Amino acid sequence: MLAFEYMAATVAETSGRPAPARAEDLPRLLRDECAGLVAVYRAPGTFLLAYARGQAIPVGCAGLAARGEHTAEVKRVYVRPAYRGAGIARDLMASVHEHAARAGLRTLILDVLTSRVHVITFYRRLGYTDTEPFPTTSPLPMVYLRRRVGPADLRLP
């Protein structure tokens, strides 16, 4: 599952230890999220998967978790290393923005590890700007970003 793969890679990156091999080996909060993806990403949120041409298994994912009546948090944006640089993350984010706009959400928020400078730059290119910290489960320093969504994010069928 891609959500687990993302979480395991993040645990390895931030702890300096090998990536956990099973969801059961993740820290409790991440383990609980893996076990309850449907609840975490319930409507008006979503959990999207991306497939590369000719691939039967997903190569990327992005989650959108409701955080109030008109706000949602973008989470778990991940593309497998072999598929990076092909625009998959950009396409996932366009789909997240479109889903949010269609669901009546107005504001998207997200947090990013401060060490992920290239990811922060990516989000800023997509129109995200710095915002005040919001409640998060991460004990690590984060950069907090937000973006408005609306009719301009709707793509033609």
N, C-alpha and C positions, 0 to 999 in steps of 0.2 A: 504494500500500500504506500502511495507516495507521501501521504501526511506523515507516516512513521519514518520514511526515508529522510524527509526534511528534518524532522525532530531529532533523529539519531545523528545526522550530520551536524546539527547545531550544538547538540550536547558535546560531541567530539571537539568541535571548534572552540567552544567556550571552556571546556574542562581540560583539554590537552590529553584526554584519555581516548582509547579506541571507541568507535561508535558502538552503541548498544546493538546487539544482534536481534533482540526481540522487544516488542512493545512492553512486555512485563519488566524489562530492565531500564525503562525510562524513569525519570523523576515522576513522582506521583501525579502532579498536575498534567503533565504531558501524557502520561499513561491513561489518565481519565479522559482526556480529550480524544485520544485514539479510540478508546472503547465507546465513546459517545458522540461520534462525528455527526450523526443525524440530529441529535439534540443541540449541539453547539452551532451548527449551521442551518438551523430550521428557518423556515420562511419568516420574514422576507429575505433572509440570508440564503446562501447557496454554497455548494462546494463543487467547483468546476474541474474537469479533467481535460487535458489537451493530448491529442494524438498526432504523431508525425505521419506523414503519408506512408502508407504501406505497413504501418505498425499496428499490431493488435493490442498492445499494452500501452497504457498511458505513459507519456514522457514528461508531463508537467501538470501542476495543479495550482489552484488558488481558492481560498475560502473567503466568505463574507459572513460575518457573525453580527446579528442585530445587537445594537447597543442603545436602544431607545426607539421612540416612535419614528424618527426620521434620520437616524444615524446608524451606521454599521461600521464594523472594523474589518479591514482587509488583513487576512492572516494566511500563513502557510503558502506564500507564493514561491513556487519551486519548479525548476526545470532540471531534469537529469543532466549531469555534466556533458555527456556526449552530444546533447541536443542544444546546448547554449549557443547563442550568437545567431540563431535562425529566426528570431522575432517571436518565438513562442511566448515568452513572458509578456511582451507587448500585446500580443493578441489575447492572452488570458486577461490582462488588465482591461483591455477594451471591452471584453465580455463582462467582466465584473462591473465596470462603469455602466454598461448598457443594462445589465440586470438590475442594478441599484436604481437607475432612473426609472425603469419600467415598474419597479416595486414601490415607487413613491418615496424612496430615500432621497435625502437632500445633501447629506454630508457623509463622507467617508474619512475614517481616521486609520492610522496605522502606526506601528512603532518598529524601529529597525535598530539592531545593534550598532553602536557608534563605530565599530571597526569595519562595518560593511559600507565603506565609502562609495564604491561603485553602485551599490544598490540604492543608496540615498540619492545619488546623482540620477539614476534611472527614474525614481519616483518624482523627483523635481522636474525632470523633462516631461513627465506626464501631467504636470500642473499641481503637484502637491507642494504645500508650503509648511513652514514650521508652525507648530501650535503648542499650546500649553500641555504639559504632561497630563495624561489621563490614567485612571487606575489600571494597573497591569499586574500580572503575576510574575513578571521577570525581576529577579534580584539584580540584574546587570544594568549598567547605564544604557539608555536608549535615546534615540532621536525620535521625536514625535511629529508626525506630519498629518495634514488634512487636505481635503479637496472637496469642492462642491460638485454635485452631479445634477444633470437636468436634461432637457430636450436635446442639447447639442451632443449628448453622449449616445443618442439613439441612432443606430445604423439602419439603413434601408434593408428591407427583407431580401 
